[in-house]
Amino acid sequence: MLLAHPAVLRELVARYESLCAVAQERALAPDLKRRLDDVTYTLCVTTGTRQLEHALAAAKARLAATTTG
């Protein structure tokens, strides 16, 4: 399986977390929901998973492995 570059994973995780923070502060507008859906889909595709929780765990594990290894 191809692995996403750590910089790509780092950016996707950061974008997801940023959008979640914005979503908690205000109503989930259609544009914000679309962007959250897009980044969720991209995280799943780049990590080879089907659920957001698994995608985030895989991305964070890969990032941890690249910084320690």
LUMBA-418012 format. One line per 8 residues: for each residue x, y, z of C-alpha. Coordinates in pm, whole numbers. Layout:
X Y Z; ...
This chain:
0 0 0; 120 348 -78; 174 571 222; 93 939 227; 381 1175 294; 390 1281 661; 352 1646 563; 25 1562 384
-106 1369 684; -1 1646 922; -185 1905 712; -500 1692 685; -515 1627 1059; -456 1995 1133; -727 2097 886; -973 1850 1036
-901 1969 1392; -928 2333 1287; -1263 2277 1116; -1394 2090 1420; -1294 2379 1644; -1481 2622 1419; -1784 2391 1410; -1798 2390 1792
-1796 2769 1806; -2078 2830 1560; -2358 2659 1374; -2259 2399 1118; -2320 2592 797; -2350 2394 472; -2008 2514 355; -1841 2411 680
-2013 2071 670; -1893 2018 312; -1535 2104 408; -1551 1867 707; -1691 1592 483; -1416 1655 226; -1130 1639 474; -1283 1332 642
-1305 1156 306; -948 1253 217; -815 1131 552; -989 797 501; -855 757 148; -498 853 238; -491 614 534; -677 327 367
-956 330 625; -1332 373 613; -1408 544 942; -1289 880 1066; -1172 746 1402; -957 484 1231; -823 739 983; -719 980 1258
-558 699 1458; -369 572 1152; -253 920 1056; -136 1001 1408; 42 663 1439; 219 721 1107; 322 1072 1216; 450 942 1549
650 672 1371; 811 922 1134; 916 1157 1413; 1062 881 1632; 1206 657 1364
